[in-house]
Amino acid sequence: MYVALSRLRVAVAQVDALVSAFRARAHLVDEADGFVDLEVWRSDRDAGEIVMISRWRDRAAFTAYMRSEAHRVSHARIPSDLDAAIRLERLEGLHTYDVVAE
Amino acid sequence: MYVALSRLRVAVAQVDALVSAFRARAHLVDEADGFVDLEVWRSDRDAGEIVMISRWRDRAAFTAYMRSEAHRVSHARIPSDLDAAIRLERLEGLHTYDVVAE
């Protein structure tokens, strides 16, 4: 299994909007070949820190989705003010991992 | 659901030993009240970066385990050279999160 992790920092006042946006997501990714699941985590110690995790069968499934029209459409649905806030305050780049033990 | 994440950096030559140690873990945590699962991730871009993730019913279950004898015993089983390597090169402290969307 393969995992992609993004850590974001947003203004605390915008966290609820971001979480709501995820809850109302179009679920286009759910149909992608090799998609396993997606979660959004909020830090309980740092109220503006959000982590988005997606899980994939393997790296190839993830990279195919990242190049897909479904991914482009999903991102186009993010309200532009929220998208700008995320881009400005992104903590660090995308991290990706193989699951090596359970 | 509640998630605890630790990012570690170890010398690339020690990663296999660390992963083997996790695969051979005593599974004491599996019996802890509120424990959901545990995974070890290895970065596919940075061969010495390892992430340990444990998932819990809620924060109270996690903090109770962290104070437990089972946790102390689990850590005592880590080979001391490996433990020292991890402590020296820990990337950052523990991060904890509530799962807010799926």
N, CA and C atoms of all chains as a GROMACS GRO file, in nm:
protein
  612
    1MET      N    1   0.085  -0.120   0.000
    1MET     CA    2   0.000   0.000   0.000
    1MET      C    3   0.089   0.125   0.000
    2TYR      N    4   0.035   0.233  -0.053
    2TYR     CA    5   0.110   0.357  -0.074
    2TYR      C    6   0.027   0.472  -0.015
    3VAL      N    7   0.095   0.565   0.052
    3VAL     CA    8   0.026   0.673   0.123
    3VAL      C    9   0.080   0.808   0.077
    4ALA      N   10  -0.008   0.903   0.052
    4ALA     CA   11   0.033   1.041   0.023
    4ALA      C   12  -0.018   1.130   0.135
    5LEU      N   13   0.070   1.214   0.189
    5LEU     CA   14   0.039   1.297   0.304
    5LEU      C   15   0.071   1.443   0.271
    6SER      N   16  -0.025   1.532   0.294
    6SER     CA   17   0.000   1.676   0.281
    6SER      C   18  -0.032   1.742   0.414
    7ARG      N   19   0.063   1.820   0.466
    7ARG     CA   20   0.037   1.900   0.587
    7ARG      C   21   0.013   2.044   0.545
    8LEU      N   22  -0.097   2.099   0.592
    8LEU     CA   23  -0.134   2.236   0.558
    8LEU      C   24  -0.146   2.317   0.687
    9ARG      N   25  -0.122   2.446   0.674
    9ARG     CA   26  -0.155   2.534   0.785
    9ARG      C   27  -0.253   2.638   0.732
   10VAL      N   28  -0.362   2.653   0.801
   10VAL     CA   29  -0.459   2.756   0.760
   10VAL      C   30  -0.493   2.839   0.884
   11ALA      N   31  -0.544   2.960   0.859
   11ALA     CA   32  -0.588   3.042   0.971
   11ALA      C   33  -0.696   2.965   1.046
   12VAL      N   34  -0.693   2.972   1.177
   12VAL     CA   35  -0.787   2.894   1.258
   12VAL      C   36  -0.931   2.922   1.216
   13ALA      N   37  -0.958   3.048   1.179
   13ALA     CA   38  -1.094   3.085   1.138
   13ALA      C   39  -1.137   3.015   1.009
   14GLN      N   40  -1.039   2.964   0.934
   14GLN     CA   41  -1.074   2.899   0.806
   14GLN      C   42  -1.078   2.747   0.814
   15VAL      N   43  -1.041   2.693   0.928
   15VAL     CA   44  -1.034   2.547   0.938
   15VAL      C   45  -1.171   2.484   0.917
   16ASP      N   46  -1.274   2.541   0.978
   16ASP     CA   47  -1.407   2.481   0.963
   16ASP      C   48  -1.450   2.480   0.817
   17ALA      N   49  -1.419   2.587   0.743
   17ALA     CA   50  -1.455   2.592   0.601
   17ALA      C   51  -1.380   2.485   0.523
   18LEU      N   52  -1.254   2.465   0.558
   18LEU     CA   53  -1.174   2.365   0.489
   18LEU      C   54  -1.228   2.224   0.516
   19VAL      N   55  -1.260   2.198   0.642
   19VAL     CA   56  -1.314   2.066   0.678
   19VAL      C   57  -1.449   2.044   0.610
   20SER      N   58  -1.531   2.148   0.608
   20SER     CA   59  -1.661   2.137   0.540
   20SER      C   60  -1.642   2.107   0.392
   21ALA      N   61  -1.543   2.172   0.331
   21ALA     CA   62  -1.516   2.149   0.189
   21ALA      C   63  -1.479   2.003   0.165
   22PHE      N   64  -1.400   1.946   0.255
   22PHE     CA   65  -1.364   1.805   0.240
   22PHE      C   66  -1.487   1.716   0.258
   23ARG      N   67  -1.569   1.750   0.356
   23ARG     CA   68  -1.687   1.665   0.380
   23ARG      C   69  -1.783   1.669   0.262
   24ALA      N   70  -1.784   1.782   0.189
   24ALA     CA   71  -1.872   1.798   0.074
   24ALA      C   72  -1.800   1.765  -0.057
   25ARG      N   73  -1.686   1.698  -0.048
   25ARG     CA   74  -1.608   1.674  -0.169
   25ARG      C   75  -1.687   1.590  -0.269
   26ALA      N   76  -1.648   1.599  -0.396
   26ALA     CA   77  -1.725   1.537  -0.504
   26ALA      C   78  -1.708   1.385  -0.508
   27HIS      N   79  -1.612   1.335  -0.432
   27HIS     CA   80  -1.585   1.190  -0.428
   27HIS      C   81  -1.542   1.135  -0.563
   28LEU      N   82  -1.488   1.221  -0.649
   28LEU     CA   83  -1.439   1.173  -0.778
   28LEU      C   84  -1.324   1.074  -0.758
   29VAL      N   85  -1.241   1.100  -0.657
   29VAL     CA   86  -1.125   1.014  -0.635
   29VAL      C   87  -1.168   0.871  -0.598
   30ASP      N   88  -1.285   0.858  -0.538
   30ASP     CA   89  -1.329   0.726  -0.492
   30ASP      C   90  -1.337   0.625  -0.607
   31GLU      N   91  -1.355   0.677  -0.729
   31GLU     CA   92  -1.368   0.589  -0.845
   31GLU      C   93  -1.232   0.560  -0.911
   32ALA      N   94  -1.129   0.626  -0.865
   32ALA     CA   95  -0.998   0.608  -0.929
   32ALA      C   96  -0.945   0.467  -0.907
   33ASP      N   97  -0.883   0.412  -1.009
   33ASP     CA   98  -0.826   0.279  -0.997
   33ASP      C   99  -0.718   0.277  -0.888
   34GLY      N  100  -0.730   0.187  -0.794
   34GLY     CA  101  -0.629   0.172  -0.690
   34GLY      C  102  -0.648   0.262  -0.569
   35PHE      N  103  -0.752   0.346  -0.568
   35PHE     CA  104  -0.778   0.431  -0.451
   35PHE      C  105  -0.828   0.345  -0.336
   36VAL      N  106  -0.776   0.369  -0.214
   36VAL     CA  107  -0.820   0.294  -0.096
   36VAL      C  108  -0.908   0.382  -0.008
   37ASP      N  109  -0.854   0.491   0.044
   37ASP     CA  110  -0.937   0.582   0.122
   37ASP      C  111  -0.867   0.716   0.141
   38LEU      N  112  -0.939   0.811   0.195
   38LEU     CA  113  -0.889   0.946   0.218
   38LEU      C  114  -0.938   0.991   0.355
   39GLU      N  115  -0.849   1.054   0.432
   39GLU     CA  116  -0.890   1.110   0.560
   39GLU      C  117  -0.833   1.250   0.575
   40VAL      N  118  -0.903   1.330   0.654
   40VAL     CA  119  -0.853   1.462   0.692
   40VAL      C  120  -0.836   1.462   0.842
   41TRP      N  121  -0.718   1.502   0.887
   41TRP     CA  122  -0.687   1.505   1.029
   41TRP      C  123  -0.667   1.651   1.073
   42ARG      N  124  -0.712   1.683   1.193
   42ARG     CA  125  -0.687   1.816   1.251
   42ARG      C  126  -0.608   1.799   1.379
   43SER      N  127  -0.499   1.873   1.391
   43SER     CA  128  -0.418   1.865   1.511
   43SER      C  129  -0.499   1.907   1.633
   44ASP      N  130  -0.482   1.833   1.742
   44ASP     CA  131  -0.549   1.873   1.866
   44ASP      C  132  -0.459   1.964   1.950
   45ARG      N  133  -0.339   1.993   1.900
   45ARG     CA  134  -0.247   2.082   1.976
   45ARG      C  135  -0.223   2.211   1.902
   46ASP      N  136  -0.256   2.214   1.774
   46ASP     CA  137  -0.225   2.328   1.688
   46ASP      C  138  -0.346   2.342   1.595
   47ALA      N  139  -0.440   2.426   1.634
   47ALA     CA  140  -0.573   2.425   1.573
   47ALA      C  141  -0.573   2.458   1.424
   48GLY      N  142  -0.464   2.517   1.373
   48GLY     CA  143  -0.459   2.551   1.231
   48GLY      C  144  -0.387   2.449   1.145
   49GLU      N  145  -0.345   2.338   1.205
   49GLU     CA  146  -0.274   2.237   1.127
   49GLU      C  147  -0.368   2.125   1.085
   50ILE      N  148  -0.369   2.103   0.954
   50ILE     CA  149  -0.456   2.002   0.893
   50ILE      C  150  -0.367   1.908   0.811
   51VAL      N  151  -0.397   1.780   0.818
   51VAL     CA  152  -0.324   1.682   0.738
   51VAL      C  153  -0.424   1.609   0.649
   52MET      N  154  -0.390   1.597   0.522
   52MET     CA  155  -0.473   1.519   0.430
   52MET      C  156  -0.394   1.395   0.391
   53ILE      N  157  -0.458   1.281   0.407
   53ILE     CA  158  -0.395   1.151   0.381
   53ILE      C  159  -0.476   1.078   0.276
   54SER      N  160  -0.412   1.032   0.170
   54SER     CA  161  -0.483   0.940   0.081
   54SER      C  162  -0.403   0.812   0.069
   55ARG      N  163  -0.473   0.701   0.056
   55ARG     CA  164  -0.410   0.570   0.054
   55ARG      C  165  -0.443   0.503  -0.078
   56TRP      N  166  -0.341   0.436  -0.133
   56TRP     CA  167  -0.348   0.381  -0.268
   56TRP      C  168  -0.293   0.240  -0.270
   57ARG      N  169  -0.336   0.165  -0.369
   57ARG     CA  170  -0.285   0.028  -0.385
   57ARG      C  171  -0.134   0.030  -0.401
   58ASP      N  172  -0.084   0.125  -0.483
   58ASP     CA  173   0.059   0.134  -0.509
   58ASP      C  174   0.089   0.272  -0.569
   59ARG      N  175   0.217   0.300  -0.586
   59ARG     CA  176   0.259   0.431  -0.635
   59ARG      C  177   0.200   0.461  -0.773
   60ALA      N  178   0.194   0.360  -0.858
   60ALA     CA  179   0.145   0.382  -0.995
   60ALA      C  180   0.001   0.431  -0.994
   61ALA      N  181  -0.081   0.378  -0.904
   61ALA     CA  182  -0.220   0.421  -0.897
   61ALA      C  183  -0.228   0.568  -0.854
   62PHE      N  184  -0.144   0.606  -0.758
   62PHE     CA  185  -0.142   0.745  -0.713
   62PHE      C  186  -0.098   0.840  -0.824
   63THR      N  187   0.010   0.808  -0.891
   63THR     CA  188   0.061   0.900  -0.993
   63THR      C  189  -0.036   0.907  -1.112
   64ALA      N  190  -0.101   0.798  -1.145
   64ALA     CA  191  -0.201   0.802  -1.253
   64ALA      C  192  -0.314   0.897  -1.215
   65TYR      N  193  -0.359   0.890  -1.090
   65TYR     CA  194  -0.467   0.980  -1.047
   65TYR      C  195  -0.421   1.126  -1.049
   66MET      N  196  -0.298   1.153  -1.005
   66MET     CA  197  -0.249   1.291  -1.000
   66MET      C  198  -0.244   1.354  -1.139
   67ARG      N  199  -0.231   1.271  -1.240
   67ARG     CA  200  -0.227   1.323  -1.378
   67ARG      C  201  -0.365   1.322  -1.444
   68SER      N  202  -0.469   1.283  -1.370
   68SER     CA  203  -0.600   1.259  -1.432
   68SER      C  204  -0.686   1.385  -1.437
   69GLU      N  205  -0.786   1.380  -1.523
   69GLU     CA  206  -0.886   1.486  -1.531
   69GLU      C  207  -0.967   1.494  -1.401
   70ALA      N  208  -0.993   1.379  -1.340
   70ALA     CA  209  -1.070   1.378  -1.214
   70ALA      C  210  -0.997   1.460  -1.107
   71HIS      N  211  -0.864   1.449  -1.101
   71HIS     CA  212  -0.788   1.526  -1.003
   71HIS      C  213  -0.798   1.676  -1.033
   72ARG      N  214  -0.787   1.711  -1.161
   72ARG     CA  215  -0.795   1.852  -1.200
   72ARG      C  216  -0.932   1.909  -1.160
   73VAL      N  217  -1.038   1.834  -1.189
   73VAL     CA  218  -1.174   1.879  -1.159
   73VAL      C  219  -1.193   1.892  -1.007
   74SER      N  220  -1.142   1.796  -0.930
   74SER     CA  221  -1.154   1.802  -0.784
   74SER      C  222  -1.093   1.930  -0.730
   75HIS      N  223  -0.974   1.963  -0.778
   75HIS     CA  224  -0.908   2.083  -0.728
   75HIS      C  225  -0.978   2.209  -0.774
   76ALA      N  226  -1.037   2.205  -0.892
   76ALA     CA  227  -1.107   2.323  -0.943
   76ALA      C  228  -1.230   2.356  -0.859
   77ARG      N  229  -1.280   2.257  -0.782
   77ARG     CA  230  -1.398   2.280  -0.699
   77ARG      C  231  -1.365   2.352  -0.568
   78ILE      N  232  -1.236   2.357  -0.531
   78ILE     CA  233  -1.200   2.423  -0.405
   78ILE      C  234  -1.228   2.574  -0.420
   79PRO      N  235  -1.304   2.632  -0.325
   79PRO     CA  236  -1.330   2.777  -0.334
   79PRO      C  237  -1.197   2.853  -0.343
   80SER      N  238  -1.192   2.955  -0.429
   80SER     CA  239  -1.063   3.015  -0.461
   80SER      C  240  -0.997   3.083  -0.341
   81ASP      N  241  -1.080   3.140  -0.251
   81ASP     CA  242  -1.018   3.205  -0.134
   81ASP      C  243  -0.953   3.100  -0.042
   82LEU      N  244  -1.019   2.986  -0.029
   82LEU     CA  245  -0.964   2.878   0.052
   82LEU      C  246  -0.837   2.823  -0.013
   83ASP      N  247  -0.844   2.805  -0.144
   83ASP     CA  248  -0.729   2.752  -0.217
   83ASP      C  249  -0.609   2.845  -0.201
   84ALA      N  250  -0.634   2.975  -0.210
   84ALA     CA  251  -0.525   3.072  -0.195
   84ALA      C  252  -0.466   3.066  -0.054
   85ALA      N  253  -0.553   3.053   0.045
   85ALA     CA  254  -0.506   3.046   0.184
   85ALA      C  255  -0.419   2.923   0.205
   86ILE      N  256  -0.460   2.811   0.146
   86ILE     CA  257  -0.384   2.688   0.161
   86ILE      C  258  -0.248   2.701   0.093
   87ARG      N  259  -0.248   2.757  -0.028
   87ARG     CA  260  -0.123   2.768  -0.104
   87ARG      C  261  -0.023   2.857  -0.032
   88LEU      N  262  -0.074   2.964   0.029
   88LEU     CA  263   0.015   3.057   0.098
   88LEU      C  264   0.078   2.993   0.220
   89GLU      N  265   0.004   2.906   0.286
   89GLU     CA  266   0.048   2.861   0.417
   89GLU      C  267   0.081   2.713   0.420
   90ARG      N  268   0.101   2.655   0.305
   90ARG     CA  269   0.137   2.513   0.300
   90ARG      C  270   0.264   2.492   0.383
   91LEU      N  271   0.259   2.399   0.474
   91LEU     CA  272   0.371   2.378   0.566
   91LEU      C  273   0.493   2.322   0.494
   92GLU      N  274   0.467   2.229   0.405
   92GLU     CA  275   0.577   2.162   0.337
   92GLU      C  276   0.517   2.086   0.220
   93GLY      N  277   0.601   2.032   0.135
   93GLY     CA  278   0.550   1.962   0.017
   93GLY      C  279   0.486   1.828   0.050
   94LEU      N  280   0.440   1.765  -0.052
   94LEU     CA  281   0.378   1.634  -0.040
   94LEU      C  282   0.482   1.530   0.005
   95HIS      N  283   0.441   1.444   0.096
   95HIS     CA  284   0.524   1.330   0.135
   95HIS      C  285   0.454   1.202   0.091
   96THR      N  286   0.530   1.106   0.046
   96THR     CA  287   0.471   0.980   0.004
   96THR      C  288   0.549   0.863   0.066
   97TYR      N  289   0.475   0.755   0.094
   97TYR     CA  290   0.533   0.644   0.170
   97TYR      C  291   0.479   0.510   0.122
   98ASP      N  292   0.562   0.409   0.135
   98ASP     CA  293   0.516   0.270   0.128
   98ASP      C  294   0.484   0.222   0.269
   99VAL      N  295   0.376   0.149   0.282
   99VAL     CA  296   0.343   0.090   0.412
   99VAL      C  297   0.426  -0.037   0.426
  100VAL      N  298   0.517  -0.040   0.522
  100VAL     CA  299   0.616  -0.150   0.531
  100VAL      C  300   0.592  -0.244   0.649
  101ALA      N  301   0.508  -0.204   0.742
  101ALA     CA  302   0.476  -0.295   0.855
  101ALA      C  303   0.342  -0.254   0.913
  102GLU      N  304   0.273  -0.352   0.970
  102GLU     CA  305   0.144  -0.326   1.033
  102GLU      C  306   0.134  -0.403   1.164
  103MET      N  307  -1.216   0.936   1.582
  103MET     CA  308  -1.090   0.860   1.584
  103MET      C  309  -0.974   0.956   1.605
  104TYR      N  310  -0.868   0.906   1.665
  104TYR     CA  311  -0.753   0.987   1.705
  104TYR      C  312  -0.626   0.919   1.650
  105VAL      N  313  -0.533   0.999   1.601
  105VAL     CA  314  -0.414   0.947   1.535
  105VAL      C  315  -0.289   1.006   1.599
  106ALA      N  316  -0.189   0.922   1.625
  106ALA     CA  317  -0.059   0.970   1.671
  106ALA      C  318   0.045   0.937   1.565
  107LEU      N  319   0.125   1.036   1.529
  107LEU     CA  320   0.222   1.023   1.419
  107LEU      C  321   0.360   1.062   1.469
  108SER      N  322   0.458   0.976   1.447
  108SER     CA  323   0.598   1.009   1.476
  108SER      C  324   0.679   0.996   1.349
  109ARG      N  325   0.754   1.101   1.315
  109ARG     CA  326   0.846   1.093   1.202
  109ARG      C  327   0.986   1.076   1.255
  110LEU      N  328   1.055   0.975   1.202
  110LEU     CA  329   1.190   0.946   1.246
  110LEU      C  330   1.284   0.952   1.126
  111ARG      N  331   1.408   0.985   1.153
  111ARG     CA  332   1.510   0.969   1.050
  111ARG      C  333   1.615   0.873   1.104
  112VAL      N  334   1.648   0.772   1.027
  112VAL     CA  335   1.753   0.680   1.069
  112VAL      C  336   1.849   0.665   0.953
  113ALA      N  337   1.970   0.623   0.984
  113ALA     CA  338   2.066   0.595   0.877
  113ALA      C  339   2.006   0.489   0.786
  114VAL      N  340   2.024   0.507   0.656
  114VAL     CA  341   1.962   0.416   0.560
  114VAL      C  342   1.999   0.271   0.591
  115ALA      N  343   2.122   0.250   0.637
  115ALA     CA  344   2.166   0.114   0.668
  115ALA      C  345   2.088   0.053   0.786
  116GLN      N  346   2.023   0.139   0.864
  116GLN     CA  347   1.949   0.087   0.981
  116GLN      C  348   1.800   0.072   0.956
  117VAL      N  349   1.753   0.116   0.841
  117VAL     CA  350   1.609   0.113   0.817
  117VAL      C  351   1.555  -0.029   0.818
  118ASP      N  352   1.626  -0.120   0.755
  118ASP     CA  353   1.575  -0.257   0.751
  118ASP      C  354   1.564  -0.316   0.892
  119ALA      N  355   1.661  -0.285   0.976
  119ALA     CA  356   1.656  -0.335   1.114
  119ALA      C  357   1.536  -0.276   1.189
  120LEU      N  358   1.510  -0.149   1.164
  120LEU     CA  359   1.397  -0.084   1.230
  120LEU      C  360   1.264  -0.146   1.183
  121VAL      N  361   1.252  -0.166   1.053
  121VAL     CA  362   1.129  -0.224   0.999
  121VAL      C  363   1.112  -0.367   1.051
  122SER      N  364   1.222  -0.442   1.057
  122SER     CA  365   1.215  -0.578   1.111
  122SER      C  366   1.171  -0.577   1.256
  123ALA      N  367   1.221  -0.480   1.332
  123ALA     CA  368   1.182  -0.470   1.474
  123ALA      C  369   1.032  -0.446   1.486
  124PHE      N  370   0.978  -0.362   1.398
  124PHE     CA  371   0.834  -0.338   1.402
  124PHE      C  372   0.757  -0.464   1.363
  125ARG      N  373   0.807  -0.534   1.264
  125ARG     CA  374   0.734  -0.654   1.219
  125ARG      C  375   0.735  -0.762   1.327
  126ALA      N  376   0.839  -0.758   1.410
  126ALA     CA  377   0.852  -0.857   1.518
  126ALA      C  378   0.800  -0.803   1.651
  127ARG      N  379   0.726  -0.695   1.646
  127ARG     CA  380   0.684  -0.631   1.771
  127ARG      C  381   0.596  -0.727   1.853
  128ALA      N  382   0.591  -0.698   1.983
  128ALA     CA  383   0.525  -0.792   2.076
  128ALA      C  384   0.373  -0.785   2.067
  129HIS      N  385   0.322  -0.687   1.996
  129HIS     CA  386   0.177  -0.670   1.979
  129HIS      C  387   0.106  -0.646   2.113
  130LEU      N  388   0.180  -0.595   2.210
  130LEU     CA  389   0.116  -0.562   2.338
  130LEU      C  390   0.010  -0.454   2.319
  131VAL      N  391   0.039  -0.359   2.230
  131VAL     CA  392  -0.054  -0.248   2.210
  131VAL      C  393  -0.188  -0.297   2.156
  132ASP      N  394  -0.186  -0.408   2.084
  132ASP     CA  395  -0.310  -0.456   2.021
  132ASP      C  396  -0.420  -0.483   2.123
  133GLU      N  397  -0.378  -0.510   2.247
  133GLU     CA  398  -0.476  -0.541   2.352
  133GLU      C  399  -0.522  -0.416   2.427
  134ALA      N  400  -0.460  -0.303   2.397
  134ALA     CA  401  -0.493  -0.181   2.472
  134ALA      C  402  -0.636  -0.137   2.440
  135ASP      N  403  -0.705  -0.090   2.542
  135ASP     CA  404  -0.842  -0.042   2.521
  135ASP      C  405  -0.841   0.076   2.424
  136GLY      N  406  -0.920   0.067   2.319
  136GLY     CA  407  -0.934   0.178   2.224
  136GLY      C  408  -0.831   0.178   2.113
  137PHE      N  409  -0.741   0.082   2.111
  137PHE     CA  410  -0.642   0.073   2.002
  137PHE      C  411  -0.712   0.029   1.873
  138VAL      N  412  -0.682   0.096   1.762
  138VAL     CA  413  -0.742   0.058   1.632
  138VAL      C  414  -0.638  -0.013   1.545
  139ASP      N  415  -0.530   0.054   1.511
  139ASP     CA  416  -0.426  -0.014   1.434
  139ASP      C  417  -0.296   0.067   1.436
  140LEU      N  418  -0.191   0.007   1.384
  140LEU     CA  419  -0.060   0.069   1.381
  140LEU      C  420   0.003   0.038   1.245
  141GLU      N  421   0.065   0.137   1.185
  141GLU     CA  422   0.135   0.115   1.058
  141GLU      C  423   0.271   0.183   1.064
  142VAL      N  424   0.364   0.129   0.987
  142VAL     CA  425   0.494   0.191   0.969
  142VAL      C  426   0.507   0.223   0.820
  143TRP      N  427   0.542   0.347   0.792
  143TRP     CA  428   0.557   0.392   0.654
  143TRP      C  429   0.703   0.427   0.628
  144ARG      N  430   0.750   0.397   0.508
  144ARG     CA  431   0.885   0.438   0.467
  144ARG      C  432   0.874   0.528   0.346
  145SER      N  433   0.939   0.641   0.352
  145SER     CA  434   0.935   0.733   0.239
  145SER      C  435   0.996   0.669   0.115
  146ASP      N  436   0.932   0.692   0.000
  146ASP     CA  437   0.988   0.640  -0.125
  146ASP      C  438   1.080   0.743  -0.190
  147ARG      N  439   1.094   0.860  -0.127
  147ARG     CA  440   1.181   0.964  -0.184
  147ARG      C  441   1.301   0.991  -0.095
  148ASP      N  442   1.294   0.946   0.028
  148ASP     CA  443   1.396   0.977   0.129
  148ASP      C  444   1.410   0.850   0.212
  149ALA      N  445   1.507   0.765   0.173
  149ALA     CA  446   1.511   0.627   0.220
  149ALA      C  447   1.529   0.615   0.371
  150GLY      N  448   1.573   0.721   0.438
  150GLY     CA  449   1.594   0.714   0.583
  150GLY      C  450   1.478   0.770   0.664
  151GLU      N  451   1.370   0.810   0.597
  151GLU     CA  452   1.256   0.867   0.671
  151GLU      C  453   1.149   0.761   0.693
  152ILE      N  454   1.115   0.744   0.819
  152ILE     CA  455   1.017   0.644   0.861
  152ILE      C  456   0.908   0.716   0.941
  153VAL      N  457   0.784   0.678   0.918
  153VAL     CA  458   0.673   0.735   0.995
  153VAL      C  459   0.601   0.621   1.066
  154MET      N  460   0.574   0.640   1.194
  154MET     CA  461   0.495   0.544   1.269
  154MET      C  462   0.361   0.608   1.301
  155ILE      N  463   0.255   0.539   1.268
  155ILE     CA  464   0.119   0.589   1.286
  155ILE      C  465   0.043   0.493   1.376
  156SER      N  466  -0.019   0.542   1.481
  156SER     CA  467  -0.112   0.456   1.553
  156SER      C  468  -0.247   0.526   1.560
  157ARG      N  469  -0.351   0.446   1.554
  157ARG     CA  470  -0.487   0.499   1.550
  157ARG      C  471  -0.563   0.449   1.671
  158TRP      N  472  -0.643   0.538   1.728
  158TRP     CA  473  -0.710   0.514   1.856
  158TRP      C  474  -0.855   0.558   1.848
  159ARG      N  475  -0.934   0.501   1.934
  159ARG     CA  476  -1.076   0.540   1.942
  159ARG      C  477  -1.087   0.689   1.973
  160ASP      N  478  -1.006   0.736   2.068
  160ASP     CA  479  -1.011   0.877   2.108
  160ASP      C  480  -0.882   0.910   2.184
  161ARG      N  481  -0.867   1.037   2.216
  161ARG     CA  482  -0.745   1.083   2.282
  161ARG      C  483  -0.723   1.013   2.416
  162ALA      N  484  -0.831   0.991   2.490
  162ALA     CA  485  -0.819   0.930   2.623
  162ALA      C  486  -0.757   0.790   2.613
  163ALA      N  487  -0.796   0.715   2.512
  163ALA     CA  488  -0.741   0.580   2.494
  163ALA      C  489  -0.591   0.588   2.468
  164PHE      N  490  -0.550   0.683   2.384
  164PHE     CA  491  -0.407   0.700   2.353
  164PHE      C  492  -0.328   0.739   2.477
  165THR      N  493  -0.375   0.837   2.550
  165THR     CA  494  -0.298   0.884   2.665
  165THR      C  495  -0.293   0.777   2.775
  166ALA      N  496  -0.400   0.700   2.789
  166ALA     CA  497  -0.398   0.590   2.887
  166ALA      C  498  -0.290   0.488   2.848
  167TYR      N  499  -0.281   0.456   2.720
  167TYR     CA  500  -0.178   0.360   2.677
  167TYR      C  501  -0.039   0.416   2.700
  168MET      N  502  -0.019   0.544   2.668
  168MET     CA  503   0.114   0.603   2.683
  168MET      C  504   0.163   0.598   2.827
  169ARG      N  505   0.072   0.593   2.921
  169ARG     CA  506   0.109   0.588   3.063
  169ARG      C  507   0.114   0.445   3.116
  170SER      N  508   0.090   0.347   3.028
  170SER     CA  509   0.071   0.209   3.075
  170SER      C  510   0.204   0.133   3.084
  171GLU      N  511   0.198   0.026   3.159
  171GLU     CA  512   0.311  -0.067   3.168
  171GLU      C  513   0.336  -0.133   3.032
  172ALA      N  514   0.231  -0.162   2.956
  172ALA     CA  515   0.248  -0.225   2.825
  172ALA      C  516   0.334  -0.136   2.734
  173HIS      N  517   0.314  -0.007   2.740
  173HIS     CA  518   0.393   0.085   2.658
  173HIS      C  519   0.538   0.083   2.703
  174ARG      N  520   0.560   0.082   2.832
  174ARG     CA  521   0.697   0.081   2.883
  174ARG      C  522   0.768  -0.047   2.839
  175VAL      N  523   0.700  -0.159   2.849
  175VAL     CA  524   0.759  -0.287   2.811
  175VAL      C  525   0.788  -0.289   2.661
  176SER      N  526   0.695  -0.238   2.579
  176SER     CA  527   0.716  -0.235   2.434
  176SER      C  528   0.843  -0.160   2.399
  177HIS      N  529   0.861  -0.044   2.461
  177HIS     CA  530   0.979   0.035   2.429
  177HIS      C  531   1.106  -0.030   2.481
  178ALA      N  532   1.094  -0.099   2.592
  178ALA     CA  533   1.212  -0.164   2.649
  178ALA      C  534   1.264  -0.276   2.557
  179ARG      N  535   1.177  -0.326   2.468
  179ARG     CA  536   1.217  -0.432   2.375
  179ARG      C  537   1.296  -0.381   2.255
  180ILE      N  538   1.296  -0.250   2.231
  180ILE     CA  539   1.370  -0.196   2.117
  180ILE      C  540   1.520  -0.214   2.143
  181PRO      N  541   1.594  -0.275   2.050
  181PRO     CA  542   1.739  -0.291   2.072
  181PRO      C  543   1.802  -0.155   2.102
  182SER      N  544   1.895  -0.152   2.197
  182SER     CA  545   1.941  -0.022   2.247
  182SER      C  546   2.015   0.059   2.141
  183ASP      N  547   2.087  -0.009   2.049
  183ASP     CA  548   2.157   0.069   1.947
  183ASP      C  549   2.058   0.135   1.852
  184LEU      N  550   1.951   0.063   1.821
  184LEU     CA  551   1.847   0.118   1.735
  184LEU      C  552   1.775   0.233   1.806
  185ASP      N  553   1.745   0.212   1.931
  185ASP     CA  554   1.677   0.314   2.010
  185ASP      C  555   1.760   0.441   2.015
  186ALA      N  556   1.890   0.425   2.035
  186ALA     CA  557   1.979   0.542   2.041
  186ALA      C  558   1.981   0.614   1.907
  187ALA      N  559   1.985   0.537   1.799
  187ALA     CA  560   1.989   0.598   1.665
  187ALA      C  561   1.861   0.678   1.639
  188ILE      N  562   1.748   0.623   1.682
  188ILE     CA  563   1.620   0.692   1.662
  188ILE      C  564   1.617   0.820   1.744
  189ARG      N  565   1.660   0.810   1.869
  189ARG     CA  566   1.653   0.928   1.956
  189ARG      C  567   1.740   1.041   1.903
  190LEU      N  568   1.856   1.004   1.851
  190LEU     CA  569   1.948   1.106   1.801
  190LEU      C  570   1.892   1.177   1.679
  191GLU      N  571   1.817   1.102   1.598
  191GLU     CA  572   1.781   1.158   1.468
  191GLU      C  573   1.631   1.179   1.452
  192ARG      N  574   1.561   1.183   1.563
  192ARG     CA  575   1.417   1.208   1.557
  192ARG      C  576   1.393   1.341   1.483
  193LEU      N  577   1.309   1.338   1.383
  193LEU     CA  578   1.289   1.457   1.302
  193LEU      C  579   1.215   1.566   1.377
  194GLU      N  580   1.118   1.525   1.452
  194GLU     CA  581   1.035   1.623   1.522
  194GLU      C  582   0.954   1.547   1.624
  195GLY      N  583   0.886   1.618   1.711
  195GLY     CA  584   0.810   1.552   1.816
  195GLY      C  585   0.687   1.481   1.763
  196LEU      N  586   0.619   1.419   1.855
  196LEU     CA  587   0.495   1.350   1.824
  196LEU      C  588   0.388   1.449   1.779
  197HIS      N  589   0.315   1.411   1.676
  197HIS     CA  590   0.198   1.488   1.634
  197HIS      C  591   0.073   1.405   1.658
  198THR      N  592  -0.032   1.470   1.702
  198THR     CA  593  -0.158   1.398   1.726
  198THR      C  594  -0.273   1.472   1.659
  199TYR      N  595  -0.371   1.395   1.614
  199TYR     CA  596  -0.480   1.452   1.533
  199TYR      C  597  -0.612   1.384   1.563
  200ASP      N  598  -0.718   1.461   1.546
  200ASP     CA  599  -0.852   1.404   1.536
  200ASP      C  600  -0.883   1.383   1.388
  201VAL      N  601  -0.946   1.272   1.356
  201VAL     CA  602  -0.991   1.248   1.218
  201VAL      C  603  -1.122   1.324   1.200
  202VAL      N  604  -1.122   1.424   1.113
  202VAL     CA  605  -1.239   1.514   1.102
  202VAL      C  606  -1.318   1.495   0.973
  203ALA      N  607  -1.265   1.425   0.877
  203ALA     CA  608  -1.342   1.397   0.754
  203ALA      C  609  -1.283   1.273   0.689
  204GLU      N  610  -1.371   1.202   0.615
  204GLU     CA  611  -1.327   1.081   0.543
  204GLU      C  612  -1.389   1.082   0.404
   0.00000   0.00000   0.00000
